[in-house]
C-alpha cells in the first residue's frame, strides 16, 4: 500500500486536495478486488474458489480499514475538523 497522504502535512489546500486524490487512487484497487471476489462468490459453486474469494474480501477490508485510518489520522494532523463521524 502506498502512503496516500504524505502531502497532507503541508496543510495547504492544494496539499489536502492532492492527499484526497491519492486516497481515491489507493482505494480503487481494494474496491476492485472486493467487487471481483463478490462476483466470484455469486458465480461459483466451487467451495475452494468461494473460500479464496472470502479470504480476498477479508484481506481487502483490512486494507481499506487501514487506508481510512491513515486518512483520518492525516486529516487530524492537518487540522481538518471531524464532522459527524
Contact map, one row per residue, 1 for C-alpha under 8 A:
1110000000000000000000000100000000000000000000000000000000000000000000000000000000000
1111000000000000000000000100000000000000000000000000000000000000000000000000000000000
1111110000000000000000000000000000000000000000000000000000000000000000000000000000000
0111110000000000001001100100000000000000000000000000000000000000000000100000000000000
0011111100000000011101100000000000000000000000000000000000000000000001100100000000000
0011111110000000001000000000000000000000000000000000000000000000000000000000000000000
0000111111000011011000000000000000000000000000000000000000000000000000000000000000000
0000111111110011011000000000000000000000000000000000000000000000000000000110010000000
0000011111100010000000000000000000000000000000000000000000000000000000000100110000000
0000001111110011000000000000000000000000000000000000000000000000000000000000010000000
0000000111111011000000000000000000000000000000000000000000000000000000000000011000000
0000000101111111000000000000000000000000000000000000000000000000000000000000000000000
0000000000111111100000000000000000000000000000000000000000000000000000000000000000000
0000000000011111110000000000000000000000000000000000000000000000000000000000000000000
0000001111111111111000000000000000000000000000000000000000000000000000000000000000000
0000001101111111111100000000000000000000000000000000000000000000000000000000000000000
0000000000001111111110000000000000000000000000000000000000000000000000000000000000000
0000101100000111111111000000000000000000000000000000000000000000000000000000000000000
0001111100000011111111100000000000000000000000000000000000000000000000000000000000000
0000100000000001111111110000000000000000000000000000000000000000000000000000000000000
0000000000000000111111111000000000000000000000000000000000000000000000000000000000000
0001100000000000011111111100000000000000000000000000000000000000000000000000000000000
0001100000000000001111111110000000000000000000000000000000000000001000100000000000000
0000000000000000000111111111000000000000000000000000000000000000000000000000000000000
0000000000000000000011111111100000000000000000000000000000000000000000000000000000000
1101000000000000000001111111110000000000000000000000000000000000001000000000000000000
0000000000000000000000111111111000000000000000000000000000000001001000000000000000000
0000000000000000000000011111111100000000000000000000000000000000000000000000000000000
0000000000000000000000001111111110000000000000000000000000000000000000000000000000000
0000000000000000000000000111111111000000000000000000000000011011000000000000000000000
0000000000000000000000000011111111100000000000000000000000010000000000000000000000000
0000000000000000000000000001111111110000000000000000000000000000000000000000000000000
0000000000000000000000000000111111111000000000000000000110010000000000000000000000000
0000000000000000000000000000011111111100000000000000000110010000000000000000000000000
0000000000000000000000000000001111111110000000000000000000000000000000000000000000000
0000000000000000000000000000000111111111000000000000000000000000000000000000000000000
0000000000000000000000000000000011111111100000000000110110000000000000000000000000000
0000000000000000000000000000000001111111110000000000100010000000000000000000000000000
0000000000000000000000000000000000111111111000000000000000000000000000000000000000000
0000000000000000000000000000000000011111111100001100100000000000000000000000000000000
0000000000000000000000000000000000001111111110001100110000000000000000000000000000000
0000000000000000000000000000000000000111111100000000000000000000000000000000000000000
0000000000000000000000000000000000000011111110000000000000000000000000000000000000000
0000000000000000000000000000000000000001111111001100000000000000000000000000000000000
0000000000000000000000000000000000000000101111101100000000000000000000000000000000000
0000000000000000000000000000000000000000000111111100000000000000000000000000000000000
0000000000000000000000000000000000000000000011111110000000000000000000000000000000000
0000000000000000000000000000000000000000000001111111000000000000000000000000000000000
0000000000000000000000000000000000000001100111111111100000000000000000000000000000000
0000000000000000000000000000000000000001100111111111110000000000000000000000000000000
0000000000000000000000000000000000000000000000111111111000000000000000000000000000000
0000000000000000000000000000000000000000000000011111111100000000000000000000000000000
0000000000000000000000000000000000001101100000001111111110000000000000000000000000000
0000000000000000000000000000000000001000100000000111111111000000000000000000000000000
0000000000000000000000000000000000000000000000000011111111100000000000000000000000000
0000000000000000000000000000000011001000000000000001111111110000000000000000000000000
0000000000000000000000000000000011001100000000000000111111111000000000000000000000000
0000000000000000000000000000000000000000000000000000011111111100000000000000000000000
0000000000000000000000000000000000000000000000000000001111111110000000000000000000000
0000000000000000000000000000011011000000000000000000000111111111000000000000000000000
0000000000000000000000000000010000000000000000000000000011111111100000000000000000000
0000000000000000000000000000000000000000000000000000000001111111110000000000000000000
0000000000000000000000000000010000000000000000000000000000111111111000000000000000000
0000000000000000000000000010010000000000000000000000000000011111111100000000000000000
0000000000000000000000000000000000000000000000000000000000001111111110000000000000000
0000000000000000000000000000000000000000000000000000000000000111111111000000000000000
0000000000000000000000100110000000000000000000000000000000000011111111100000000000000
0000000000000000000000000000000000000000000000000000000000000001111111110000000000000
0000000000000000000000000000000000000000000000000000000000000000111111111000000000000
0000100000000000000000000000000000000000000000000000000000000000011111111100000000000
0001100000000000000000100000000000000000000000000000000000000000001111111110000000000
0000000000000000000000000000000000000000000000000000000000000000000111111111000000000
0000000000000000000000000000000000000000000000000000000000000000000011111111100000000
0000100110000000000000000000000000000000000000000000000000000000000001111111110000000
0000000100000000000000000000000000000000000000000000000000000000000000111111111110000
0000000000000000000000000000000000000000000000000000000000000000000000011111111111000
0000000010000000000000000000000000000000000000000000000000000000000000001111111100000
0000000111100000000000000000000000000000000000000000000000000000000000000111111100000
0000000000100000000000000000000000000000000000000000000000000000000000000011111110000
0000000000000000000000000000000000000000000000000000000000000000000000000011111111000
0000000000000000000000000000000000000000000000000000000000000000000000000011001111100
0000000000000000000000000000000000000000000000000000000000000000000000000001000111111
0000000000000000000000000000000000000000000000000000000000000000000000000000000011111
0000000000000000000000000000000000000000000000000000000000000000000000000000000001111
0000000000000000000000000000000000000000000000000000000000000000000000000000000001111
